[in-house]
Amino acid sequence: MSTLLPHAETFSVTEAAERGLPSVIRSANAGTDFVIERYGKPQAVIVGIERITKLEELERDLQSAALVLSRVATDNGNRTDIDAVIKHFGFDPAELRAEAATEFVTSQN
């Protein structure tokens, strides 16, 4: 049993070849996870598409949660007005708005 996925079936590359890819794919789509080992070390994992889709969704959720937590942990309550930032970098906020409006109208035509 692999520590990578304790519930997964584990077999060698040779055993996987003997079992046949169509059989492994059918089982994976039915919910069985597989760890393929070479020389006793995990080399690949085969999972069904539903499971990998769920894992990708969970990964995105975890990334979002980490971002929210880091923002909460580092938020000191100070806010900076966007016009102040624009001025800090030497631009005129009114000019930038006018330029952006002109580009928007041009791109709509």
N, C-alpha and C positions, 0 to 999 in steps of 0.2 A: 504494500500500500504506500502510495506517495504522500508525503507531507504537503505537497503542493495543493492537491485537491483530495482530501482524505476520503471522500465519498466516491471518487472516480475509479473506474476500472483501470488497472495499470498493466501494460504488457510491453514486450520488447518490439523493436522494429521488425524483427523476423516474425514474431507472433502476429503483429498487425498485418504484415503482408500475407501470411497464411490465412488469416481471418477474412481478408478481402475488403477492399475499400467500400464497395456498395453496402456490405453488411454493417460496417462501422458507421457509415453515414446514416443508414436507417435507424440504428440504435441511438446515435447522437440526436437525430431529429425527434426521437421518442423520449429524450430526456436523459440519456446516459452520457456522462462525461468520460473521456478517455485521456490517460497520460501515456505517451509513448516514450519509452526509455531506450537509451543506447548505453551499453556497459554499465547498467544500473543507475544511470543519471537521467532525469527528465529532459527530453529534447523538444517535445511538442505536446500540445493539448488539442483535442478535438472535442468541440461542443456544438450543439445544435444552434441554428440561426436565431431561434427565439431566445435562447439563453444569452448569446453574445449581444443581441440587441438590448436585452434587459441590463446586462453588465455595462454596456456603453452608456445607457441612460443613467444608471447609478453613478458611473464615473463623472458624468456631467453634473449631476446633482451634488456630488461630493466636492467637485471643484467650485461650484457656486457657493456651497456652504462654507468652504475654506475662505473664499473671498469675503463673504459677509462677516465671518468671524474675525478675519484680519482687519477689516475696516472698523468693526466695533472695538477691537482691542487697541487700535491706534488712533481712533477719533478723539481729538482733544476739544472738539466743539467749535474751533475757529473756522470761519468761512471767509472766502475771498471773493469779492465781486468780480465777475468776468471782465467788466470794463477796466478794473484796476489792473488785472493781469495783462490785458491788451496794451494799456498805457505803459506798464512796466517794460514791455518789450519794444516800446518806441512806436507804436502804431496809434492811429486815431480811430476809436471805435465807430464813430459816425461814418468815416470814409470806408471802413471795412464793411459796414452794413450796406452802404450804398453800392459798393462794388459787388457784394454778394447778391443783392437784389437785381442788379443789372445782369449778372451771369445767370441767375435763375430764369429771368424773363427771356434771355437769349436762348437758353437751352430748351425752353418750352416751345419755341418757334420752329 
